[in-house]
C-alpha cells in the first residue's frame, strides 16, 4: 500500500536521498579503481613469478576418489 508523499517528504527526504546517492557514488568510484588496479597487479605478479594455477579440470584428474 503506497501513500502520497507529503511536503516534508518532497522538501527533506527526497533531497537527502539524492545527496546520499551521490555520496555512495563518490565512495564507490575510488574503490572500483583500487580493486581494478589490485587485480592487474596480482595478474602481473603471478606472471612475473611464473606460478600459474591449474584449471579445475586438470586438477580433478590428479585427485584420488575415496567414495
N, CA, C and O atoms as CSV, one atom per row, in Angstrom:
chain,resi,resn,atom,element,x,y,z
A,1,UNK,N,N,0.843,-1.175,0.000
A,1,UNK,CA,C,0.000,0.000,0.000
A,1,UNK,C,C,0.890,1.241,0.000
A,1,UNK,O,O,1.745,1.402,0.870
A,2,UNK,N,N,0.685,2.089,-0.956
A,2,UNK,CA,C,1.522,3.288,-1.066
A,2,UNK,C,C,0.764,4.497,-0.553
A,2,UNK,O,O,-0.460,4.588,-0.648
A,3,UNK,N,N,1.528,5.408,-0.015
A,3,UNK,CA,C,0.917,6.657,0.436
A,3,UNK,C,C,1.445,7.792,-0.412
A,3,UNK,O,O,2.499,7.674,-1.037
A,4,UNK,N,N,0.738,8.854,-0.433
A,4,UNK,CA,C,1.164,10.021,-1.201
A,4,UNK,C,C,2.241,10.769,-0.424
A,4,UNK,O,O,2.171,10.884,0.800
A,5,UNK,N,N,3.239,11.277,-1.145
A,5,UNK,CA,C,4.328,11.987,-0.479
A,5,UNK,C,C,3.846,13.338,0.013
A,5,UNK,O,O,3.154,14.072,-0.693
A,6,UNK,N,N,4.230,13.646,1.241
A,6,UNK,CA,C,3.847,14.932,1.827
A,6,UNK,C,C,4.862,15.999,1.431
A,6,UNK,O,O,5.863,15.716,0.773
A,7,UNK,N,N,4.587,17.198,1.835
A,7,UNK,CA,C,5.522,18.302,1.577
A,7,UNK,C,C,6.852,18.089,2.267
A,7,UNK,O,O,7.907,18.412,1.721
A,8,UNK,N,N,6.795,17.536,3.489
A,8,UNK,CA,C,8.035,17.230,4.215
A,8,UNK,C,C,8.879,16.212,3.452
A,8,UNK,O,O,10.101,16.339,3.376
A,9,UNK,N,N,8.221,15.207,2.893
A,9,UNK,CA,C,8.937,14.206,2.107
A,9,UNK,C,C,9.635,14.849,0.921
A,9,UNK,O,O,10.810,14.583,0.668
A,10,UNK,N,N,8.919,15.692,0.197
A,10,UNK,CA,C,9.483,16.331,-1.003
A,10,UNK,C,C,10.588,17.325,-0.660
A,10,UNK,O,O,11.561,17.448,-1.404
A,11,UNK,N,N,10.447,18.034,0.458
A,11,UNK,CA,C,11.405,19.092,0.793
A,11,UNK,C,C,12.613,18.588,1.589
A,11,UNK,O,O,13.669,19.222,1.574
A,12,UNK,N,N,12.467,17.449,2.288
A,12,UNK,CA,C,13.557,16.985,3.154
A,12,UNK,C,C,14.057,15.603,2.742
A,12,UNK,O,O,15.246,15.441,2.466
A,13,UNK,N,N,13.191,14.624,2.694
A,13,UNK,CA,C,13.635,13.248,2.476
A,13,UNK,C,C,14.144,12.992,1.062
A,13,UNK,O,O,15.132,12.279,0.884
A,14,UNK,N,N,13.498,13.552,0.072
A,14,UNK,CA,C,13.945,13.332,-1.311
A,14,UNK,C,C,15.331,13.939,-1.551
A,14,UNK,O,O,16.199,13.256,-2.093
A,15,UNK,N,N,15.570,15.211,-1.163
A,15,UNK,CA,C,16.938,15.746,-1.351
A,15,UNK,C,C,17.998,14.984,-0.556
A,15,UNK,O,O,19.116,14.801,-1.038
A,16,UNK,N,N,17.658,14.536,0.663
A,16,UNK,CA,C,18.626,13.759,1.446
A,16,UNK,C,C,18.930,12.443,0.733
A,16,UNK,O,O,20.073,11.986,0.740
A,17,UNK,N,N,17.924,11.835,0.123
A,17,UNK,CA,C,18.144,10.606,-0.630
A,17,UNK,C,C,19.060,10.820,-1.817
A,17,UNK,O,O,19.926,9.990,-2.093
A,18,UNK,N,N,18.873,11.931,-2.526
A,18,UNK,CA,C,19.751,12.225,-3.664
A,18,UNK,C,C,21.174,12.518,-3.210
A,18,UNK,O,O,22.129,12.080,-3.852
A,19,UNK,N,N,21.326,13.245,-2.122
A,19,UNK,CA,C,22.668,13.525,-1.594
A,19,UNK,C,C,23.341,12.219,-1.170
A,19,UNK,O,O,24.529,12.021,-1.421
A,20,UNK,N,N,22.573,11.321,-0.522
A,20,UNK,CA,C,23.124,10.035,-0.110
A,20,UNK,C,C,23.561,9.214,-1.316
A,20,UNK,O,O,24.597,8.550,-1.273
A,21,UNK,N,N,22.778,9.256,-2.393
A,21,UNK,CA,C,23.144,8.537,-3.610
A,21,UNK,C,C,24.457,9.073,-4.186
A,21,UNK,O,O,25.294,8.298,-4.649
A,22,UNK,N,N,24.636,10.374,-4.158
A,22,UNK,CA,C,25.867,10.988,-4.665
A,22,UNK,C,C,27.063,10.598,-3.783
A,22,UNK,O,O,28.148,10.328,-4.297
A,23,UNK,N,N,26.868,10.568,-2.468
A,23,UNK,CA,C,27.945,10.182,-1.546
A,23,UNK,C,C,28.369,8.739,-1.809
A,23,UNK,O,O,29.562,8.438,-1.846
A,24,UNK,N,N,27.400,7.852,-1.990
A,24,UNK,CA,C,27.715,6.453,-2.265
A,24,UNK,C,C,28.492,6.325,-3.583
A,24,UNK,O,O,29.442,5.547,-3.670
A,25,UNK,N,N,28.088,7.088,-4.604
A,25,UNK,CA,C,28.792,7.040,-5.891
A,25,UNK,C,C,30.220,7.563,-5.747
A,25,UNK,O,O,31.146,7.006,-6.335
A,26,UNK,N,N,30.403,8.626,-4.970
A,26,UNK,CA,C,31.744,9.193,-4.769
A,26,UNK,C,C,32.632,8.183,-4.045
A,26,UNK,O,O,33.824,8.090,-4.338
A,27,UNK,N,N,32.072,7.434,-3.113
A,27,UNK,CA,C,32.859,6.439,-2.399
A,27,UNK,C,C,33.101,5.190,-3.241
A,27,UNK,O,O,34.129,4.532,-3.084
A,28,UNK,N,N,32.179,4.858,-4.123
A,28,UNK,CA,C,32.290,3.617,-4.892
A,28,UNK,C,C,33.326,3.722,-6.009
A,28,UNK,O,O,34.000,2.737,-6.311
A,29,UNK,N,N,33.464,4.866,-6.612
A,29,UNK,CA,C,34.384,5.007,-7.750
A,29,UNK,C,C,35.837,4.749,-7.336
A,29,UNK,O,O,36.517,3.986,-8.022
A,30,UNK,N,N,36.346,5.343,-6.257
A,30,UNK,CA,C,37.728,5.014,-5.873
A,30,UNK,C,C,37.913,3.549,-5.505
A,30,UNK,O,O,38.974,2.982,-5.765
A,31,UNK,N,N,36.905,2.927,-4.905
A,31,UNK,CA,C,37.010,1.508,-4.563
A,31,UNK,C,C,37.091,0.665,-5.833
A,31,UNK,O,O,37.863,-0.292,-5.893
A,32,UNK,N,N,36.300,1.016,-6.847
A,32,UNK,CA,C,36.357,0.281,-8.112
A,32,UNK,C,C,37.725,0.437,-8.771
A,32,UNK,O,O,38.275,-0.528,-9.302
A,33,UNK,N,N,38.266,1.634,-8.737
A,33,UNK,CA,C,39.589,1.871,-9.320
A,33,UNK,C,C,40.646,1.081,-8.543
A,33,UNK,O,O,41.514,0.448,-9.144
A,34,UNK,N,N,40.574,1.117,-7.219
A,34,UNK,CA,C,41.528,0.387,-6.388
A,34,UNK,C,C,41.461,-1.110,-6.657
A,34,UNK,O,O,42.499,-1.757,-6.797
A,35,UNK,N,N,40.269,-1.664,-6.732
A,35,UNK,CA,C,40.130,-3.102,-6.964
A,35,UNK,C,C,40.621,-3.489,-8.358
A,35,UNK,O,O,41.195,-4.564,-8.530
A,36,UNK,N,N,40.405,-2.636,-9.347
A,36,UNK,CA,C,40.890,-2.913,-10.693
A,36,UNK,C,C,42.419,-2.911,-10.727
A,36,UNK,O,O,43.030,-3.792,-11.332
A,37,UNK,N,N,43.027,-1.933,-10.086
A,37,UNK,CA,C,44.490,-1.869,-10.025
A,37,UNK,C,C,45.036,-3.079,-9.270
A,37,UNK,O,O,46.039,-3.663,-9.680
A,38,UNK,N,N,44.391,-3.453,-8.183
A,38,UNK,CA,C,44.821,-4.614,-7.421
A,38,UNK,C,C,44.718,-5.894,-8.246
A,38,UNK,O,O,45.586,-6.762,-8.152
A,39,UNK,N,N,43.671,-6.016,-9.047
A,39,UNK,CA,C,43.501,-7.183,-9.917
A,39,UNK,C,C,44.641,-7.279,-10.924
A,39,UNK,O,O,45.231,-8.345,-11.095
A,40,UNK,N,N,44.956,-6.158,-11.598
A,40,UNK,CA,C,46.022,-6.194,-12.594
A,40,UNK,C,C,47.389,-6.379,-11.951
A,40,UNK,O,O,48.259,-7.016,-12.547
A,41,UNK,N,N,47.604,-5.845,-10.760
A,41,UNK,CA,C,48.869,-6.078,-10.068
A,41,UNK,C,C,49.028,-7.547,-9.691
A,41,UNK,O,O,50.126,-8.098,-9.785
A,42,UNK,N,N,47.953,-8.174,-9.272
A,42,UNK,CA,C,48.051,-9.594,-8.923
A,42,UNK,C,C,48.298,-10.448,-10.157
A,42,UNK,O,O,49.044,-11.426,-10.090
A,43,UNK,N,N,47.693,-10.101,-11.265
A,43,UNK,CA,C,47.953,-10.852,-12.508
A,43,UNK,C,C,49.399,-10.634,-12.961
A,43,UNK,O,O,50.052,-11.572,-13.418
A,44,UNK,N,N,49.893,-9.423,-12.839
A,44,UNK,CA,C,51.265,-9.122,-13.230
A,44,UNK,C,C,52.249,-9.862,-12.333
A,44,UNK,O,O,53.245,-10.398,-12.818
A,45,UNK,N,N,51.981,-9.895,-11.039
A,45,UNK,CA,C,52.913,-10.567,-10.131
A,45,UNK,C,C,52.888,-12.077,-10.341
A,45,UNK,O,O,53.927,-12.724,-10.212
A,46,UNK,N,N,51.731,-12.657,-10.662
A,46,UNK,CA,C,51.700,-14.095,-10.915
A,46,UNK,C,C,52.425,-14.426,-12.217
A,46,UNK,O,O,53.065,-15.473,-12.315
A,47,UNK,N,N,52.336,-13.561,-13.203
A,47,UNK,CA,C,53.068,-13.783,-14.450
A,47,UNK,C,C,54.571,-13.604,-14.229
A,47,UNK,O,O,55.381,-14.291,-14.852
A,48,UNK,N,N,54.933,-12.690,-13.353
A,48,UNK,CA,C,56.336,-12.418,-13.081
A,48,UNK,C,C,57.011,-13.601,-12.378
A,48,UNK,O,O,58.141,-13.957,-12.713
A,49,UNK,N,N,56.337,-14.197,-11.425
A,49,UNK,CA,C,56.916,-15.296,-10.666
A,49,UNK,C,C,56.628,-16.655,-11.295
A,49,UNK,O,O,57.136,-17.666,-10.809
A,50,UNK,N,N,55.848,-16.711,-12.334
A,50,UNK,CA,C,55.635,-17.936,-13.072
A,50,UNK,C,C,54.768,-18.971,-12.387
A,50,UNK,O,O,54.768,-20.133,-12.792
A,51,UNK,N,N,54.051,-18.591,-11.391
A,51,UNK,CA,C,53.167,-19.544,-10.718
A,51,UNK,C,C,51.776,-19.419,-11.310
A,51,UNK,O,O,51.102,-18.402,-11.151
A,52,UNK,N,N,51.370,-20.457,-11.983
A,52,UNK,CA,C,50.033,-20.460,-12.568
A,52,UNK,C,C,49.225,-21.554,-11.900
A,52,UNK,O,O,49.729,-22.645,-11.634
A,53,UNK,N,N,47.989,-21.254,-11.640
A,53,UNK,CA,C,47.119,-22.255,-11.039
A,53,UNK,C,C,46.559,-23.142,-12.141
A,53,UNK,O,O,46.194,-22.668,-13.217
A,54,UNK,N,N,46.499,-24.412,-11.859
A,54,UNK,CA,C,45.970,-25.361,-12.842
A,54,UNK,C,C,44.461,-25.170,-12.957
A,54,UNK,O,O,43.785,-24.901,-11.965
A,55,UNK,N,N,43.948,-25.308,-14.152
A,55,UNK,CA,C,42.497,-25.244,-14.300
A,55,UNK,C,C,41.830,-26.362,-13.514
A,55,UNK,O,O,42.459,-27.377,-13.215
A,56,UNK,N,N,40.605,-26.184,-13.191
A,56,UNK,CA,C,39.877,-27.136,-12.356
A,56,UNK,C,C,39.828,-28.525,-12.974
A,56,UNK,O,O,39.906,-29.521,-12.255
A,57,UNK,N,N,39.701,-28.610,-14.290
A,57,UNK,CA,C,39.618,-29.915,-14.938
A,57,UNK,C,C,40.922,-30.691,-14.811
A,57,UNK,O,O,40.903,-31.905,-14.612
A,58,UNK,N,N,42.045,-30.008,-14.924
A,58,UNK,CA,C,43.332,-30.698,-14.807
A,58,UNK,C,C,43.583,-31.153,-13.376
A,58,UNK,O,O,44.167,-32.217,-13.173
A,59,UNK,N,N,43.172,-30.400,-12.402
A,59,UNK,CA,C,43.359,-30.799,-11.014
A,59,UNK,C,C,42.485,-31.981,-10.662
A,59,UNK,O,O,42.873,-32.818,-9.847
A,60,UNK,N,N,41.315,-32.063,-11.262
A,60,UNK,CA,C,40.385,-33.146,-10.927
A,60,UNK,C,C,40.960,-34.492,-11.348
A,60,UNK,O,O,40.663,-35.498,-10.704
A,61,UNK,N,N,41.763,-34.553,-12.393
A,61,UNK,CA,C,42.333,-35.813,-12.844
A,61,UNK,C,C,43.355,-36.374,-11.886
A,61,UNK,O,O,43.563,-37.587,-11.860
A,62,UNK,N,N,43.995,-35.544,-11.104
A,62,UNK,CA,C,45.033,-35.995,-10.193
A,62,UNK,C,C,44.494,-36.435,-8.837
A,62,UNK,O,O,45.215,-37.075,-8.072
A,63,UNK,N,N,43.268,-36.114,-8.529
A,63,UNK,CA,C,42.716,-36.470,-7.230
A,63,UNK,C,C,42.270,-37.924,-7.210
A,63,UNK,O,O,41.761,-38.450,-8.200
A,64,UNK,N,N,42.470,-38.559,-6.069
A,64,UNK,CA,C,42.012,-39.934,-5.908
A,64,UNK,C,C,40.624,-39.918,-5.297
A,64,UNK,O,O,40.356,-39.171,-4.356
A,65,UNK,N,N,39.766,-40.727,-5.826
A,65,UNK,CA,C,38.405,-40.831,-5.317
A,65,UNK,C,C,38.406,-41.765,-4.114
A,65,UNK,O,O,39.005,-42.840,-4.168
A,66,UNK,N,N,37.767,-41.383,-3.066
A,66,UNK,CA,C,37.698,-42.186,-1.854
A,66,UNK,C,C,36.379,-42.935,-1.802
A,66,UNK,O,O,36.349,-44.118,-1.460
A,67,UNK,N,N,35.313,-42.274,-2.131
A,67,UNK,CA,C,33.983,-42.898,-2.000
A,67,UNK,C,C,33.626,-43.736,-3.194
A,67,UNK,O,O,32.545,-44.322,-3.235
